[in-house]
Amino acid sequence: MYPCSIHTIQADALFASALQRSEDLSIIQIRRAIAVALNAYGVAGCAGWVAQEFGEHPETAVVRMRWARATVAALDGQSVPRIRRVAAADSFVLGRNPTAGLSVIRSA
């Protein structure tokens, strides 16, 4: 197991939770969802859920993880990193090798 920050653990738990990014959520709902997911799955279970979704549905998992990380950062008053959009010309890389595109999605 690799060392994780609390923000990584919270983002994984939020990713694994039942919350949807389209919902209008309060801070209490978000914190409760993180706690419920960690209680239900544990740290390793949430990370496993994330890994499974990235393996099965990388295109939607990227969007959900971006939301989870930004939401967790906003909970603690951190600045949300800017994320460069993947250009349509770059999308062919994601289709053949999903991990190759992860370097493109890093903050600018």
PyRosetta script that sets phi, psi and omega in degrees:
from pyrosetta import init, pose_from_sequence

init()
pose = pose_from_sequence("MYPCSIHTIQADALFASALQRSEDLSIIQIRRAIAVALNAYGVAGCAGWVAQEFGEHPETAVVRMRWARATVAALDGQSVPRIRRVAAADSFVLGRNPTAGLSVIRSA")
pose.set_psi(1, 137.5)
pose.set_omega(1, 179.9)
pose.set_phi(2, -89.7)
pose.set_psi(2, 152.0)
pose.set_omega(2, 179.0)
pose.set_phi(3, -69.1)
pose.set_psi(3, 135.8)
pose.set_omega(3, -178.1)
pose.set_phi(4, -119.9)
pose.set_psi(4, 150.3)
pose.set_omega(4, 170.6)
pose.set_phi(5, -84.6)
pose.set_psi(5, 162.3)
pose.set_omega(5, 178.2)
pose.set_phi(6, -61.6)
pose.set_psi(6, -32.1)
pose.set_omega(6, -179.8)
pose.set_phi(7, -69.3)
pose.set_psi(7, -36.3)
pose.set_omega(7, 177.0)
pose.set_phi(8, -66.3)
pose.set_psi(8, -43.6)
pose.set_omega(8, 178.8)
pose.set_phi(9, -62.6)
pose.set_psi(9, -44.2)
pose.set_omega(9, 179.5)
pose.set_phi(10, -65.1)
pose.set_psi(10, -40.6)
pose.set_omega(10, 179.1)
pose.set_phi(11, -64.4)
pose.set_psi(11, -42.3)
pose.set_omega(11, 176.7)
pose.set_phi(12, -61.3)
pose.set_psi(12, -42.6)
pose.set_omega(12, 179.5)
pose.set_phi(13, -65.4)
pose.set_psi(13, -41.7)
pose.set_omega(13, 178.0)
pose.set_phi(14, -65.2)
pose.set_psi(14, -40.1)
pose.set_omega(14, 175.9)
pose.set_phi(15, -58.0)
pose.set_psi(15, -42.8)
pose.set_omega(15, -177.3)
pose.set_phi(16, -79.6)
pose.set_psi(16, -10.7)
pose.set_omega(16, -177.5)
pose.set_phi(17, -74.2)
pose.set_psi(17, 172.7)
pose.set_omega(17, 179.9)
pose.set_phi(18, -84.9)
pose.set_psi(18, -5.3)
pose.set_omega(18, -179.2)
pose.set_phi(19, -64.9)
pose.set_psi(19, 149.2)
pose.set_omega(19, 176.9)
pose.set_phi(20, -115.0)
pose.set_psi(20, 142.2)
pose.set_omega(20, -177.9)
pose.set_phi(21, -69.0)
pose.set_psi(21, -16.7)
pose.set_omega(21, 179.3)
pose.set_phi(22, -78.9)
pose.set_psi(22, -12.1)
pose.set_omega(22, -179.0)
pose.set_phi(23, -80.0)
pose.set_psi(23, 152.5)
pose.set_omega(23, 173.5)
pose.set_phi(24, -89.1)
pose.set_psi(24, 103.2)
pose.set_omega(24, -169.7)
pose.set_phi(25, -108.2)
pose.set_psi(25, 144.9)
pose.set_omega(25, 174.3)
pose.set_phi(26, -92.4)
pose.set_psi(26, 164.9)
pose.set_omega(26, 177.8)
pose.set_phi(27, -60.6)
pose.set_psi(27, -39.3)
pose.set_omega(27, 179.8)
pose.set_phi(28, -62.8)
pose.set_psi(28, -43.9)
pose.set_omega(28, 178.9)
pose.set_phi(29, -62.4)
pose.set_psi(29, -41.2)
pose.set_omega(29, -179.3)
pose.set_phi(30, -66.2)
pose.set_psi(30, -48.4)
pose.set_omega(30, 179.9)
pose.set_phi(31, -62.8)
pose.set_psi(31, -38.7)
pose.set_omega(31, 178.2)
pose.set_phi(32, -64.9)
pose.set_psi(32, -42.6)
pose.set_omega(32, 179.3)
pose.set_phi(33, -63.0)
pose.set_psi(33, -39.3)
pose.set_omega(33, 176.8)
pose.set_phi(34, -62.7)
pose.set_psi(34, -45.9)
pose.set_omega(34, -179.7)
pose.set_phi(35, -63.7)
pose.set_psi(35, -41.8)
pose.set_omega(35, 179.8)
pose.set_phi(36, -64.3)
pose.set_psi(36, -44.0)
pose.set_omega(36, 179.7)
pose.set_phi(37, -64.6)
pose.set_psi(37, -42.7)
pose.set_omega(37, 178.6)
pose.set_phi(38, -66.1)
pose.set_psi(38, -37.0)
pose.set_omega(38, 178.2)
pose.set_phi(39, -68.4)
pose.set_psi(39, -38.7)
pose.set_omega(39, -177.0)
pose.set_phi(40, -77.3)
pose.set_psi(40, -43.6)
pose.set_omega(40, -172.3)
pose.set_phi(41, -107.9)
pose.set_psi(41, -23.3)
pose.set_omega(41, -173.2)
pose.set_phi(42, 78.3)
pose.set_psi(42, 171.9)
pose.set_omega(42, -178.7)
pose.set_phi(43, -63.8)
pose.set_psi(43, -47.5)
pose.set_omega(43, -178.6)
pose.set_phi(44, -66.4)
pose.set_psi(44, -35.7)
pose.set_omega(44, 179.0)
pose.set_phi(45, -67.1)
pose.set_psi(45, -39.8)
pose.set_omega(45, 177.0)
pose.set_phi(46, -65.4)
pose.set_psi(46, -42.6)
pose.set_omega(46, 178.2)
pose.set_phi(47, -64.1)
pose.set_psi(47, -37.3)
pose.set_omega(47, 177.0)
pose.set_phi(48, -65.2)
pose.set_psi(48, -38.8)
pose.set_omega(48, 177.1)
pose.set_phi(49, -61.8)
pose.set_psi(49, -44.3)
pose.set_omega(49, 178.2)
pose.set_phi(50, -60.8)
pose.set_psi(50, -47.3)
pose.set_omega(50, -179.0)
pose.set_phi(51, -61.4)
pose.set_psi(51, -42.0)
pose.set_omega(51, 179.5)
pose.set_phi(52, -62.9)
pose.set_psi(52, -44.1)
pose.set_omega(52, -179.7)
pose.set_phi(53, -66.5)
pose.set_psi(53, -38.4)
pose.set_omega(53, 177.0)
pose.set_phi(54, -66.6)
pose.set_psi(54, -31.7)
pose.set_omega(54, 177.6)
pose.set_phi(55, -73.8)
pose.set_psi(55, -38.6)
pose.set_omega(55, -175.8)
pose.set_phi(56, -90.0)
pose.set_psi(56, -37.3)
pose.set_omega(56, -175.1)
pose.set_phi(57, -137.8)
pose.set_psi(57, 66.1)
pose.set_omega(57, -174.3)
pose.set_phi(58, -61.0)
pose.set_psi(58, -34.2)
pose.set_omega(58, -177.0)
pose.set_phi(59, -66.8)
pose.set_psi(59, -36.4)
pose.set_omega(59, 178.5)
pose.set_phi(60, -87.0)
pose.set_psi(60, -28.8)
pose.set_omega(60, 179.4)
pose.set_phi(61, -65.3)
pose.set_psi(61, -36.5)
pose.set_omega(61, 178.9)
pose.set_phi(62, -61.5)
pose.set_psi(62, -44.6)
pose.set_omega(62, -179.0)
pose.set_phi(63, -65.4)
pose.set_psi(63, -43.3)
pose.set_omega(63, -179.1)
pose.set_phi(64, -66.7)
pose.set_psi(64, -40.4)
pose.set_omega(64, -179.9)
pose.set_phi(65, -69.0)
pose.set_psi(65, -36.7)
pose.set_omega(65, 176.2)
pose.set_phi(66, -59.0)
pose.set_psi(66, -44.3)
pose.set_omega(66, 178.0)
pose.set_phi(67, -63.6)
pose.set_psi(67, -46.0)
pose.set_omega(67, -177.8)
pose.set_phi(68, -62.0)
pose.set_psi(68, -44.7)
pose.set_omega(68, -179.4)
pose.set_phi(69, -66.4)
pose.set_psi(69, -41.4)
pose.set_omega(69, 178.8)
pose.set_phi(70, -66.3)
pose.set_psi(70, -38.5)
pose.set_omega(70, 179.9)
pose.set_phi(71, -66.2)
pose.set_psi(71, -44.9)
pose.set_omega(71, 178.5)
pose.set_phi(72, -63.9)
pose.set_psi(72, -41.5)
pose.set_omega(72, 178.0)
pose.set_phi(73, -62.6)
pose.set_psi(73, -40.8)
pose.set_omega(73, -179.9)
pose.set_phi(74, -68.2)
pose.set_psi(74, -30.9)
pose.set_omega(74, 178.2)
pose.set_phi(75, -60.1)
pose.set_psi(75, -37.4)
pose.set_omega(75, -178.1)
pose.set_phi(76, -97.2)
pose.set_psi(76, 10.7)
pose.set_omega(76, 177.2)
pose.set_phi(77, 73.5)
pose.set_psi(77, 17.6)
pose.set_omega(77, 177.5)
pose.set_phi(78, -78.5)
pose.set_psi(78, 157.4)
pose.set_omega(78, 173.6)
pose.set_phi(79, -74.8)
pose.set_psi(79, 140.7)
pose.set_omega(79, -179.9)
pose.set_phi(80, -84.8)
pose.set_psi(80, 124.4)
pose.set_omega(80, -178.2)
pose.set_phi(81, -64.7)
pose.set_psi(81, 145.2)
pose.set_omega(81, 175.6)
pose.set_phi(82, -75.7)
pose.set_psi(82, 139.7)
pose.set_omega(82, -178.4)
pose.set_phi(83, -120.3)
pose.set_psi(83, 126.5)
pose.set_omega(83, 178.4)
pose.set_phi(84, -76.4)
pose.set_psi(84, 131.9)
pose.set_omega(84, 178.0)
pose.set_phi(85, -70.1)
pose.set_psi(85, 146.3)
pose.set_omega(85, 176.3)
pose.set_phi(86, -81.0)
pose.set_psi(86, 122.7)
pose.set_omega(86, 179.8)
pose.set_phi(87, -70.1)
pose.set_psi(87, 153.8)
pose.set_omega(87, 179.8)
pose.set_phi(88, -57.8)
pose.set_psi(88, -35.2)
pose.set_omega(88, 179.4)
pose.set_phi(89, -66.9)
pose.set_psi(89, -27.8)
pose.set_omega(89, 179.2)
pose.set_phi(90, -83.2)
pose.set_psi(90, -12.7)
pose.set_omega(90, -173.3)
pose.set_phi(91, -66.5)
pose.set_psi(91, -24.4)
pose.set_omega(91, 179.0)
pose.set_phi(92, -63.8)
pose.set_psi(92, -29.2)
pose.set_omega(92, 178.8)
pose.set_phi(93, -66.0)
pose.set_psi(93, -40.8)
pose.set_omega(93, -179.5)
pose.set_phi(94, -64.8)
pose.set_psi(94, -35.2)
pose.set_omega(94, -178.6)
pose.set_phi(95, -66.6)
pose.set_psi(95, -37.1)
pose.set_omega(95, -177.7)
pose.set_phi(96, -86.7)
pose.set_psi(96, -37.1)
pose.set_omega(96, -177.5)
pose.set_phi(97, -144.3)
pose.set_psi(97, 94.3)
pose.set_omega(97, -174.8)
pose.set_phi(98, -56.7)
pose.set_psi(98, -32.7)
pose.set_omega(98, -178.5)
pose.set_phi(99, -74.6)
pose.set_psi(99, -21.9)
pose.set_omega(99, 179.1)
pose.set_phi(100, -65.9)
pose.set_psi(100, -30.3)
pose.set_omega(100, -178.2)
pose.set_phi(101, -81.0)
pose.set_psi(101, -11.2)
pose.set_omega(101, -176.8)
pose.set_phi(102, -64.3)
pose.set_psi(102, -30.1)
pose.set_omega(102, 177.9)
pose.set_phi(103, -69.0)
pose.set_psi(103, -24.4)
pose.set_omega(103, 178.5)
pose.set_phi(104, -73.1)
pose.set_psi(104, -26.4)
pose.set_omega(104, -171.6)
pose.set_phi(105, -91.7)
pose.set_psi(105, 3.0)
pose.set_omega(105, 178.6)
pose.set_phi(106, -66.8)
pose.set_psi(106, 159.6)
pose.set_omega(106, 180.0)
pose.set_phi(107, -67.7)
pose.set_psi(107, 149.8)
pose.set_omega(107, -177.4)
pose.set_phi(108, -82.0)
pose.dump_pdb("model.pdb")
